[in-house]
Amino acid sequence: MLKCEYIVERIDGDYAMLRRVDEPDAELKMTARALLPPEITEGTRLLYEMMQYEIIK
């Protein structure tokens, strides 16, 4: 199973642009905000595991 960390780079309406922490030069991943925790802001760190996103504190 894929397990990785993302940083919310930008929020644009119903979508958030995520940058993978271990691949900083990779293209941003556009993700529907409905799939993300509602309290995210730009700069929030997320853990993706088991097809779910969770805020890392």
N, C-alpha and C positions, 0 to 999 in steps of 0.2 A: 504494500500500500504506500502511496505517495504521502510523505509528511514533509512540509516545508513552511517557511516563514515568509510573510509578505509585509510590506509597509504601504499604507494608503498614501499614494503620491498626490492624487487629485480626486475631488468629487465633482461630478458633472451631471446634475439632474438625477436621473434614476440609476446612474452608473458610477462606479468607482474605478479608478485606474490603480492597479496594484503592481508594485515592484518586488520581485523575488529577492530576498536578502542574500542568498548564496550565488545569485547570478545578476549582479548589479548592471551589467551591460546589455542584458536581454531586453526584448521589447516588453512594454507594459502590458499587463493583462486586464482587459476591460471586463468587469464583473458587475452583474445586476445587484443593486443595493438590497433587493429583496432577499438575496442569498447571504447577506452579511449582517452582523449584529447591528441593531438600529442606532446604537450610541457611538458609532465610529465617527472620527473626524480625520482631517488630513494629518498624517504623521502617526496614526494608530498602527501598532504592530499586531499582526494577525497570525495565528497558527492554523494551517490547513491540514486536516487529518480526517480520514474516514468520510470524505465528501462534505465536510462541515468546516466553517470558519469560526474561530474563537479568539477573543481579544487576549493578548499576552500582557500581563501587568508587571 
